[in-house]
Amino acid sequence: MAEKVDYTPMWQELGLNLEAHEGLLEVLGTFYNDIYLSQADRPKGMEYFDFVISEIHGLRIKELQDARKAGRKIFGTFCLYVPEELILAVDGICIGLCAGADVGMEEAEKLLPRNTCALIKSFFGFTMSGLCPYVASADLVIGETTCDGKTKAYELFGELKDTFVIEVPHMKTSMGRALWRSELERLAGKLEEIAGVRMSTVKLAAAVRTVNAKRAALHRLNALRAATPTPISGRDALLINQISFYDDPVRFTESVNALCDELDERVAAGAGVGPVDAPRVLVSGCPMAIPNWKVPFVIEKNGAVIVGEESCVGERGTRNLVAESGRDVDEIIDSIAARYFDIDCACFTPNDERLEHIVEMARAYGADGVIHYALQFCGPYTIEAKRVEAALKDAGVPLLKLETDYSMEDMAQLETRVQAFLEVLVGVGAPK
């Protein structure tokens, strides 16, 4: 067994609250063990992703510090509208930032209203409580205007950390497309300024291939989940998608493809994570940042299997690739802009593409029902849930709408509602 590394000096140098950080890691370790390591007959390939989580504030942070010492810049973001391709093209590292847990809320509420969504309060809470080594490591945080809450929150976050905000248009018109293309041009200029590296055709084309390969590996993983029985739990698939925001992209892609080789064998052998007749559920809605595993845990501990995520941390963020036909920087940025503009986030109006995508996914993965997950006070997703409900009703697919936050206080209520929904799906008593 490898000797345990003491990262305390590194965390201290980053300005973390050491006592609170130690407590956080202890709680999250127990939480992870209960939700993930307790699963029976997990694919062996998940060992890599378990390791990544065990070192997510350790070895990965050291890699970032070593990269900074070598002259590379770190760019942090909370949203898939920030193109990783542009960051890689200036030799930068694109990294997700801390959120997804009921952490530092009292600190966050010193700046934010109490009725702010949990995601926004969480990333403020992690930062203000000295608990996020990713924010501490970042040379620049890149924000986006995907909702009114984030748009205004980044004004305040800019007082805590250098922040650059890009505007995401909310209507898919020709004017909206032109605005988005100009914003990526502005972002590219900022990245070049911070990194001190000029974006070239060769580097940008290579970056597109790297990110496309990562998305293709996730496409492969998702396709395997359509098998009956599905060869991997929804919890594990979600974890892999979450880790995609943190890990080195090349290493991550290799690890996902290695796992998929194993899953291919499972599918061929008819091996799965649950009975053939287990209710198959598609989860749709808000993104789930690490360690937001509450709802998937409740669903699967009650006998269902999650076969897909229509989410930013799921197919919404990975379903399309960037065209690799661009001949120069301008043409490649055109292709990047076109790909990201097609994302069907609830920030857009109208958003018929998302409704069609949910129905399409439910059919493709053989889902018996859809659970629409929304964070409290998230206007775009809680409001759009009404249209999602109507679209699924027309398609004959049952829907359960859940609205929650990151606390554990509503676990019993969530479980009762999920059990009742699964009863509807199986047509008999609650799953055991």
C-alpha positions in Angstrom: 0.0 0.0 0.0 1.3 3.4 -0.9 2.4 5.7 1.9 -0.2 8.3 2.8 0.9 11.8 1.8 0.5 14.7 4.1 -0.9 17.6 2.0 -1.3 19.9 5.0 1.6 22.2 4.0 0.1 22.6 0.5 -3.4 23.4 1.9 -1.9 25.8 4.4 0.0 27.6 1.6 -3.3 27.9 -0.3 -4.9 29.6 2.7 -7.4 26.9 3.5 -9.1 26.7 6.9 -7.2 23.5 8.0 -9.4 22.5 10.9 -12.7 22.9 9.0 -11.2 21.3 5.9 -10.1 18.2 7.8 -13.6 17.9 9.2 -15.1 18.3 5.7 -12.9 15.6 4.2 -13.8 13.2 7.1 -17.6 13.7 6.6 -17.3 13.4 2.8 -15.3 10.2 3.2 -18.0 8.6 5.3 -20.7 9.9 2.9 -18.8 8.4 -0.1 -18.3 5.1 1.6 -22.0 4.8 2.4 -23.2 5.8 -1.1 -20.6 4.4 -3.4 -18.2 1.8 -1.8 -21.2 0.0 -0.2 -22.5 -1.0 -3.7 -22.2 -4.7 -4.5 -20.4 -6.0 -7.6 -19.2 -2.7 -9.0 -17.1 -2.8 -12.1 -13.4 -3.0 -11.4 -12.8 0.0 -13.6 -14.5 2.2 -11.0 -11.3 1.8 -8.8 -9.7 4.6 -10.8 -12.6 7.0 -10.1 -12.7 6.0 -6.5 -9.0 7.0 -6.3 -9.6 10.3 -8.0 -12.2 11.1 -5.4 -9.9 10.0 -2.5 -7.3 12.5 -3.9 -9.6 15.2 -5.2 -8.2 17.7 -2.7 -4.8 16.0 -2.6 -2.9 14.7 -5.6 -5.1 16.6 -8.1 -4.4 19.9 -6.3 -0.6 19.0 -6.2 -0.8 18.5 -10.0 -2.3 21.9 -10.4 0.4 23.5 -8.2 3.1 21.7 -10.1 1.6 22.9 -13.4 1.5 26.5 -12.1 5.1 26.3 -11.2 5.8 25.1 -14.7 4.1 28.3 -16.0 0.6 27.0 -16.9 -2.5 28.9 -15.8 -5.5 27.5 -14.1 -9.0 28.5 -15.1 -11.9 27.7 -12.8 -15.6 27.5 -13.9 -19.0 26.3 -12.8 -20.6 25.9 -16.2 -20.3 23.8 -19.3 -20.8 27.0 -21.4 -17.1 27.8 -20.8 -15.3 26.0 -23.7 -12.5 23.8 -22.4 -11.1 23.8 -25.9 -10.2 27.5 -25.7 -8.5 27.0 -22.4 -6.4 24.0 -23.6 -5.4 26.0 -26.6 -3.5 28.5 -24.5 -1.8 25.6 -22.5 -4.2 26.3 -19.6 -6.1 23.8 -17.4 -9.8 24.0 -17.1 -11.1 22.9 -13.7 -14.4 22.7 -11.9 -14.9 24.5 -8.7 -16.3 23.5 -5.3 -20.1 23.3 -4.9 -22.7 20.6 -4.4 -22.8 20.5 -0.6 -24.5 22.2 2.3 -21.2 23.9 3.3 -20.5 27.4 4.5 -24.1 28.6 4.1 -24.0 31.0 7.0 -20.9 32.6 5.5 -22.6 32.8 2.1 -25.7 34.4 3.5 -23.6 37.3 4.7 -23.5 38.3 1.0 -26.4 36.5 -0.6 -30.2 36.4 0.1 -31.4 33.2 1.9 -33.6 32.3 -1.0 -30.7 32.0 -3.4 -30.3 28.6 -5.0 -28.1 26.1 -3.2 -25.5 25.9 -6.0 -24.7 29.6 -5.9 -24.7 29.6 -2.1 -22.5 26.5 -2.0 -19.7 27.9 -4.2 -19.7 31.1 -2.1 -19.8 29.1 1.1 -16.8 26.9 0.1 -14.8 29.9 -0.9 -15.7 32.2 2.1 -15.1 29.3 4.5 -11.6 28.5 3.1 -12.6 25.1 1.9 -12.1 25.0 -1.8 -8.5 24.4 -3.0 -9.7 24.8 -6.6 -10.7 28.4 -6.2 -7.5 29.0 -4.3 -5.5 27.4 -7.2 -7.3 29.3 -10.0 -5.6 32.2 -11.7 -9.1 33.3 -13.0 -12.7 32.2 -12.5 -14.8 32.3 -15.6 -18.5 33.0 -15.0 -21.5 33.0 -17.4 -25.0 34.6 -17.4 -27.0 31.4 -17.5 -29.4 32.6 -14.9 -30.2 35.9 -13.1 -28.8 34.5 -9.8 -25.4 33.7 -11.2 -25.3 36.9 -13.2 -25.6 39.0 -10.1 -23.7 36.7 -7.9 -20.6 36.9 -10.0 -20.5 40.7 -9.3 -20.0 39.8 -5.6 -17.8 36.8 -6.3 -15.5 39.1 -8.2 -14.7 40.7 -4.9 -13.4 37.4 -3.6 -11.5 36.2 -6.7 -10.6 37.5 -10.1 -13.6 36.8 -12.2 -14.3 37.2 -15.9 -18.0 36.8 -17.1 -19.2 35.9 -20.6 -22.7 36.6 -21.7 -24.8 33.6 -22.8 -27.7 34.8 -25.0 -31.1 33.5 -23.9 -32.8 33.3 -27.4 -31.5 31.2 -30.3 -31.8 33.9 -32.9 -29.3 35.1 -35.5 -28.5 38.0 -33.2 -28.1 35.7 -30.3 -25.7 33.5 -32.3 -23.7 36.5 -33.3 -23.5 37.7 -29.7 -22.3 34.3 -28.6 -19.6 34.1 -31.2 -18.3 37.6 -30.2 -18.3 36.6 -26.5 -16.1 33.6 -27.3 -13.7 35.9 -29.2 -13.6 38.1 -26.1 -13.0 35.1 -23.9 -10.2 33.9 -26.2 -8.5 37.3 -25.9 -8.7 37.2 -22.1 -7.3 33.6 -22.0 -4.4 34.7 -24.1 -3.8 37.7 -21.9 -3.7 35.7 -18.7 -1.8 32.7 -20.1 0.7 34.8 -22.1 0.2 32.3 -24.9 -1.1 33.0 -28.4 -3.8 30.7 -29.6 -2.7 28.9 -32.8 -4.5 26.8 -35.4 -2.4 23.8 -34.4 -3.1 24.1 -30.7 -6.8 24.9 -31.0 -7.3 22.0 -33.4 -5.5 19.6 -31.0 -7.6 20.9 -28.1 -10.8 20.2 -30.0 -9.7 16.7 -30.7 -8.8 16.2 -27.0 -12.2 17.4 -25.8 -14.1 15.5 -28.5 -12.3 12.3 -27.5 -13.5 12.9 -23.9 -17.1 13.4 -24.9 -16.9 10.4 -27.3 -15.8 8.2 -24.3 -18.8 9.4 -22.3 -21.1 8.8 -25.3 -19.8 5.2 -25.3 -20.5 4.9 -21.6 -24.0 6.2 -22.0 -24.8 3.9 -24.9 -23.9 0.9 -22.7 -26.4 1.9 -20.1 -29.2 1.2 -22.6 -28.6 -2.5 -22.1 -31.0 -4.6 -20.0 -29.9 -5.1 -17.3 -27.7 -2.0 -17.3 -24.1 -2.8 -16.5 -23.3 0.2 -14.2 -25.3 2.0 -11.6 -26.5 5.5 -12.2 -24.6 6.7 -9.2 -21.3 5.5 -10.7 -22.1 7.0 -14.1 -23.0 10.3 -12.5 -19.7 10.2 -10.6 -17.8 9.7 -13.8 -19.5 12.7 -15.4 -18.7 14.8 -12.3 -15.1 13.8 -12.4 -14.9 14.9 -16.0 -14.9 18.5 -14.8 -11.8 17.9 -12.6 -9.5 15.3 -14.0 -6.8 15.6 -16.7 -8.8 15.1 -19.9 -6.5 12.6 -21.6 -6.1 10.5 -18.5 -9.8 10.6 -17.9 -10.6 9.6 -21.5 -8.3 6.6 -21.2 -9.9 5.5 -17.9 -13.5 5.8 -19.2 -12.6 3.7 -22.3 -11.0 1.1 -20.2 -14.1 0.9 -18.0 -16.3 0.6 -21.1 -14.2 -2.3 -22.3 -15.2 -4.0 -19.1 -18.8 -3.0 -19.4 -18.9 -4.4 -23.0 -18.0 -7.8 -21.4 -20.7 -7.4 -18.8 -23.3 -6.6 -21.4 -22.3 -9.6 -23.5 -22.6 -11.8 -20.4 -25.9 -10.4 -19.5 -24.5 -9.1 -16.2 -26.0 -6.0 -14.6 -26.2 -4.0 -11.4 -29.8 -4.9 -10.7 -32.5 -7.4 -11.8 -33.7 -7.3 -15.3 -37.1 -6.1 -14.2 -35.8 -3.2 -12.0 -37.6 0.1 -12.8 -35.5 2.1 -15.2 -35.4 5.8 -14.4 -34.1 8.8 -16.4 -33.1 11.8 -14.2 -33.6 15.2 -15.8 -33.0 18.8 -14.7 -30.4 20.8 -12.7 -26.7 19.9 -12.6 -25.4 17.8 -9.7 -22.0 18.9 -8.6 -19.8 16.8 -6.4 -20.8 15.7 -3.7 -24.5 16.1 -4.6 -25.5 12.4 -4.6 -28.6 12.6 -2.5 -31.4 12.0 -5.1 -29.6 9.3 -7.1 -28.9 7.4 -3.8 -32.5 7.6 -2.8 -33.7 6.4 -6.2 -31.3 3.4 -6.4 -31.5 2.3 -2.8 -35.2 1.8 -3.4 -34.7 -0.7 -6.2 -34.6 1.3 -9.3 -31.6 1.9 -11.7 -30.8 5.2 -13.2 -30.1 4.7 -16.9 -29.4 8.3 -18.0 -29.0 11.9 -16.9 -30.5 14.8 -19.0 -28.4 17.3 -17.2 -25.4 19.6 -17.5 -23.5 16.8 -15.6 -24.8 14.3 -18.2 -25.8 14.2 -21.8 -26.7 17.9 -22.1 -23.1 18.7 -21.7 -21.6 16.0 -23.8 -24.0 15.0 -26.6 -22.6 17.0 -29.4 -19.0 17.2 -30.7 -17.2 20.1 -32.3 -16.7 19.9 -36.1 -13.0 19.2 -36.7 -12.9 20.8 -40.2 -11.8 24.3 -39.3 -8.8 25.5 -41.3 -7.7 28.4 -39.1 -8.4 29.8 -35.6 -11.4 31.8 -36.7 -13.1 28.8 -38.4 -12.4 26.6 -35.4 -13.9 29.1 -33.0 -16.9 29.3 -35.4 -17.3 25.5 -34.9 -16.9 25.8 -31.2 -19.4 28.5 -31.0 -21.9 26.5 -33.1 -21.5 23.4 -30.9 -22.0 25.2 -27.6 -24.9 27.3 -28.9 -26.8 24.1 -29.5 -26.8 23.2 -25.8 -30.4 23.1 -24.6 -30.0 24.7 -21.2 -33.2 25.9 -19.5 -31.8 29.5 -19.7 -33.1 29.6 -23.3 -36.5 30.6 -24.4 -38.2 29.0 -26.1 -36.5 25.7 -25.3 -38.4 23.0 -27.3 -35.1 21.2 -28.1 -34.8 20.2 -24.4 -38.3 18.8 -24.3 -37.6 16.8 -27.4 -34.3 15.6 -26.0 -35.9 14.3 -22.8 -38.5 12.3 -24.7 -35.8 11.0 -27.0 -33.6 9.9 -24.1 -36.4 8.2 -22.3 -37.1 6.1 -25.4 -33.5 5.4 -26.2 -32.6 4.1 -22.8 -35.8 2.3 -22.2 -36.8 4.4 -19.2 -40.0 3.5 -17.4 -40.3 7.0 -16.0 -38.5 10.3 -15.5 -37.6 12.1 -12.3 -37.2 15.8 -12.8 -34.8 17.2 -10.3 -34.6 20.9 -9.5 -32.8 22.9 -6.8 -35.0 25.2 -4.8 -35.1 28.7 -6.1 -33.8 27.7 -9.5 -36.2 29.6 -11.7 -35.3 28.2 -15.1 -35.7 24.5 -14.2 -38.5 24.8 -11.7 -40.6 26.8 -14.2 -39.6 24.7 -17.3 -40.7 21.5 -15.4 -44.3 22.3 -16.3 -43.5 22.0 -20.1 -41.4 18.9 -19.4 -44.4 17.4 -17.7 -46.7 18.1 -20.6 -44.2 16.7 -23.2 -43.7 13.5 -21.3 -47.5 13.1 -20.7 -48.0 13.3 -24.5 -45.3 10.7 -24.9 -46.9 8.4 -22.3 -43.9 8.6 -19.9 -44.6 9.0 -16.1 -42.9 11.9 -14.4 -42.1 12.8 -10.8 -41.0 16.3 -10.0 -38.6 16.8 -7.1 -37.4 20.1 -5.7 -34.8 20.1 -3.0 -31.5 21.5 -1.8 -28.2 20.1 -0.5 -29.3 19.5 3.1 -30.2 16.0 4.4 -33.3 17.3 6.2 -35.8 16.2 3.5 -34.4 12.7 3.0 -37.4 10.9 4.5 -39.8 13.0 2.4 -37.9 12.4 -0.8 -37.7 8.6 -0.1 -41.5 8.4 0.5 -42.2 10.2 -2.8 -39.7 8.2 -4.8 -41.1 4.9 -3.4 -44.6 5.9 -4.4 -43.4 6.8 -7.9 -41.6 3.5 -8.3 -44.8 1.7 -7.2 -46.5 3.3 -10.1 -43.7 2.2 -12.5 -43.8 -1.5 -11.4 -47.5 -1.6 -10.8 -47.1 -3.5 -7.5 -45.9 -2.8 -3.9 -42.9 -0.6 -3.2 -39.6 -2.1 -4.4 -37.5 -3.8 -1.7 
